[in-house]
């Protein structure tokens, strides 16, 4: 019998983006059976797949040189209790299979014996002779050593190493790896989960377990009612998946309107010089009050200088929502920006308290399975970086392309990150453009997009100054791109 896996699991096993497989499903190249795909079909479609370097094993190989044993325990293996529960479940399943096989084997042997007895009593009886030959040939085929389906082996291993979580009613899926709790794993997979404190005090990450088992990871102060306990409710921030498969019922944010405004006092963790006129500002929230936001959104930063008025400015967040404890911002030198001026003058240092109010903005991923094209000018790379990291976590887009315009010579201040994405991901490509005039640079990017033969069936995300946005937007619309597929953020 062929082994059936979900598209999400198939992408893990093959080490390809889920969006690539989903595109093949839409094209008819990959055929599903009630939402499942056969491992035999996958191996025919990917005969050259190097399974020893895909999915989970690829991550093992990457960390082999970094204190292998310790790193595997910390990053890949669940706790001893969880691992024991998953292994026990696998052992039970294996025992059931063995018991059924033994019973089927005994049944076939009895039938073979009966057929031979009938042949001894009725030599030459055609029906009994045919049955005896069929049973003998069938036993020979069943006991023969066939080549091992490596996808099935990998799937069995992943069931022990990681848990597959399915979310209802959305149908989203994510993996729980290592000692991550359900909330951490869901956020790292790009899901828009509802949560508050992240430490078991508020109860906002409460979900219902429909099937599977969970294990408690830490103490929590929030009290679940007896009714909630009987219905299977748990806190995502304080539990992990104990079984290899888990189904949860929860509501996810549908958009910016579902994210509440928050006011948090953060502390400057670090200031990094990226270029003469660009700094990376790293703010750290309290562990008990983290910022919930969507990729591409902005916040208002506030700082009070002794003896002077408060300084407030809105900056787009340049980090992924999956790390809500560490917030990154690209700050450019600008004398008209009081916050930037104080930062470059050295008034804002590591340890300084900076207030964060937000999030705001609707420059967020729209969802869907279209290829994604990003265009940024100068500091517009910040929110675009956040969107790209979110898209990579979701793993739904067949491809991601970035065009980054710099209006000064040192404007590609984070190009190493672009290079790292390109080298690590087959579905990501980028092009860096330098042009002092933002409108002319936007025109050059538009020509580059056409040269790369981008179709109109893509989602386009544009971030930068007004002239840059206007030029690109007009070109895309004249090329036939629907207005609903163009998303802009004017900085």
Secondary structure, 3 states (H helix, E strand, C coil): CCCEEEHHHHHHHHCCCHHHHHHHHHHCCCCCECCEEEHHHHHHHCCCCCHHHCHHHHHHHHCCCCCHHHHHHHHHCCCHHHHHHHHHHHHHHHHHHHHHHHHHHHHHHHHHHHHHHHHHHCCCCHHHHHHHHHHHHHHHHHHCCCCCCHHHHHHHHHHHHEEEEEEECCCCEEEEECCCCHHHHHHHCCCCCCCCCCCCCCCCCEEEEEECCEEECCCCCCCCCHHHHHCCEEEHHHEEECCCEEEEECCCCCCHHHCCCEEEEEEEEEEEEEECCEEEEEEECECCECCCCCCCCEEEEEEECCCCCEEEEEEECCCCCCCCCEEEEEEECCCCCHHHHHHHHCCCCCCCEEEEEEEECCCCCCCCCCEEEEEEEHHHHHHHHHHHHHHHHHCCCCCEEEEEEECCCCCCCCHHHHHHHHHHCCCEEEEEEECCCHHHHHHHHHHHHHHCCCCCCEEEEEEECHHHHHHHHHHHHHCCCCHHHEEEEEC
